[in-house]
Amino acid sequence: MQRAIQAIGSHGSVLKSAVLQHISVVKPAMLPAVFPRFMSVSSAQIEESGFESSTVADILKSKGKSADGSWLWCTTDDSVYDAVKSMTQHNVGALVVVKPGEDKSIAGIVTERDYLRKIIVQGRSSKSTKVGDIMTEENKLITVKPETRVLKAMQLMTEKRIRHIPVISGTEMMGMVSIGDVVRAVVSEHKEELNRLNAYIQGGY
């Protein structure tokens, strides 16, 4: 997965540069007839408004509140057993952890990796251990904001070697995205942008 993410980032940059270079050599006389809006738009502006414009908020919007566990959570007082059971039932790899009675106040995050490393490997009981005892606490969490660019989120997750990242607006929990969500969004955006630029080059506008 890590290699795939790096390849997307690398190939995306090369592909983007190649397409933008192609646009820069189109004869100026052709621009009004083919794509009038580019008459006063530089390559840098095209890049800014096209590639890499999707945000984490776009991912959350497309997922919806009930999709892929974006809004699944447990409390610090829940047993690890119940938390893992919830992950299994909903086919997710992590849960947001909140304080009891405060479903918008994030206390941390618990993942499959926490369960393996801190319960299975150490021989502890998942039924007698609370989520709060094994979770990654709030002050150690790596988070993003709704307005964070998708590529920036992907870079952060790759560098920190994490697969899930909470989305925080101020002090409020907005949801959570996975590395799979981010990769799908990047691939989709590149495909859409290439289709638009191809139509422009071919005179489809």
Protein Blocks (a to p, Z undefined) as FASTA:
>chain_A
ZZmmmmmmmmmmmmmmmmmmmmmmpcfklmmmmmmmlmmccfklmmmmmnokacfklmmm
mnommgghlmgccdfkbcfklmmmmmmmnopabdcdddehiakbcfbdcdfklmmmmmmm
nopafklpcfklmmccfklpccddfklcfklmmmmmmmnopabdcddehjacfbdcdfkl
mmmmmmmmmmmmmmmmmmmmnopZZ
